[in-house]
Amino acid sequence: MPVIKVLGISGSPRKNKSTRFMLEVALESAQATAPEIVETELYSISGKTFHPCDSCHQCEKLGHCRKTDDDFAELRDKWLAADAVIYSVPVYHMGIPSQLKSFIDRVGHSVQEAFNDRSLKVMGFLTSGSGFASGQESVMIFLNSHAVMEGCVPIGGLWPVGYIGVGARVPYPKTMRDWYEANDEHTLEAVEATRELAKQIVLVTTILKSGGEQNRELLKTYGGFELFLQRLDSN
Ligand SMILES: Cc1cc2nc3c(=O)[nH]c(=O)nc-3n(C[C@H](O)[C@H](O)[C@H](O)COP(=O)(O)O)c2cc1C
């Protein structure tokens, strides 16, 4: 059985609040789904610097982003090596925090192969906002689009809680952990949906990787699966 590397990205500049809580729930569930093959890692953007893409187009010649004076390369390398990526993200003004947007713009642009390559990472999306219908859906739609653009496979949550990810409501100033410990009904549902989403991510990743192993020659013949084949080879 191939190893499944699951990278969790906590997209909040706050260190240890709701975004991270949701992600820890997801990674624990991913690990428990197939303990013998799943390796998880949690990466937090808190305290990290990601300069924005300034459209210099140097990456088209260099094959990598020219900017090296920040934390971009560290996360890009983890992202490239992952079979599955779970993004946990707070809603910021109906969208995602600018640090994470900078990372996505730069990884999307500078990993040239990804444009025409199906890297077949499995992706899932967790988000929290302080209000009702206050941007959770916009965040999840954006991240689903990011997955498709990068040749990845977005996994929806399970009905009736998660359609395109898990969108939690966390009234400020309490955190999701506070609401969970208070047995808040909505939070309990969001946590259950998070566990289920992580489980589905591991199962689909397992199917994809074993299918890839059995069809290497076919994938090589047709091309367009370089990043996926590189990950299969690195196991
Ligand atoms: C700059 C900023 C903008 C925000 N914009 C929204 C918003 O548009 N909709 C929303 O529901 N919550 C918004 N929030 C609240 C956060 O999304 C919410 O508190 C989230 O759970 C924080 O996650 P964290 O505790 O991991 O930092 C905003 C918070 C900040 C700091």
The ligand as a Tripos MOL2 file, in Angstrom:
@<TRIPOS>MOLECULE
LIG
   31    33     1     0     0
SMALL
NO_CHARGES

@<TRIPOS>ATOM
      1 C1         -9.7990   41.0510    8.8800 C.3       1 LIG1
      2 C2        -10.9280   40.1190    9.2630 C.ar      1 LIG1
      3 C3        -11.9940   39.9880    8.4060 C.ar      1 LIG1
      4 C4        -13.0390   39.1160    8.7290 C.ar      1 LIG1
      5 N1        -14.0720   38.9900    7.8380 N.ar      1 LIG1
      6 C5        -15.0640   38.1130    8.1050 C.ar      1 LIG1
      7 C6        -16.1350   37.9440    7.1870 C.ar      1 LIG1
      8 O1        -16.2020   38.5380    6.1130 O.2       1 LIG1
      9 N2        -17.0910   37.0330    7.4930 N.ar      1 LIG1
     10 C7        -17.0670   36.3290    8.6760 C.ar      1 LIG1
     11 O2        -17.9660   35.5190    8.9120 O.2       1 LIG1
     12 N3        -16.0740   36.4830    9.5700 N.ar      1 LIG1
     13 C8        -15.0710   37.3420    9.3150 C.ar      1 LIG1
     14 N4        -14.0340   37.4870   10.2000 N.ar      1 LIG1
     15 C9        -14.0220   36.6290   11.3990 C.3       1 LIG1
     16 C10       -13.1680   35.3660   11.2270 C.3       1 LIG1
     17 O3        -13.3650   34.7600    9.9910 O.3       1 LIG1
     18 C11       -13.5540   34.3300   12.2940 C.3       1 LIG1
     19 O4        -13.4410   34.9230   13.5720 O.3       1 LIG1
     20 C12       -12.6970   33.0830   12.1780 C.3       1 LIG1
     21 O5        -13.3240   32.0380   12.8940 O.3       1 LIG1
     22 C13       -11.3050   33.3400   12.7550 C.3       1 LIG1
     23 O6        -10.5030   32.1740   12.7290 O.3       1 LIG1
     24 P1         -9.2680   32.0410   13.7390 P.3       1 LIG1
     25 O7         -9.8900   32.0300   15.1010 O.co2     1 LIG1
     26 O8         -8.6020   30.7830   13.4470 O.co2     1 LIG1
     27 O9         -8.4000   33.2170   13.4810 O.co2     1 LIG1
     28 C14       -13.0000   38.3640    9.9330 C.ar      1 LIG1
     29 C15       -11.9120   38.5180   10.8130 C.ar      1 LIG1
     30 C16       -10.8890   39.3820   10.4780 C.ar      1 LIG1
     31 C17        -9.7100   39.5310   11.4260 C.3       1 LIG1
@<TRIPOS>BOND
     1     1     2 1
     2     2     3 ar
     3     2    30 ar
     4     3     4 ar
     5     4     5 ar
     6     4    28 ar
     7     5     6 ar
     8     6     7 ar
     9     6    13 1
    10     7     8 2
    11     7     9 ar
    12     9    10 ar
    13    10    11 2
    14    10    12 ar
    15    12    13 ar
    16    13    14 ar
    17    14    15 1
    18    14    28 ar
    19    15    16 1
    20    16    17 1
    21    16    18 1
    22    18    19 1
    23    18    20 1
    24    20    21 1
    25    20    22 1
    26    22    23 1
    27    23    24 1
    28    24    25 2
    29    24    26 1
    30    24    27 1
    31    28    29 ar
    32    29    30 ar
    33    30    31 1
@<TRIPOS>SUBSTRUCTURE
     1 LIG1         1 GROUP 0 **** ****
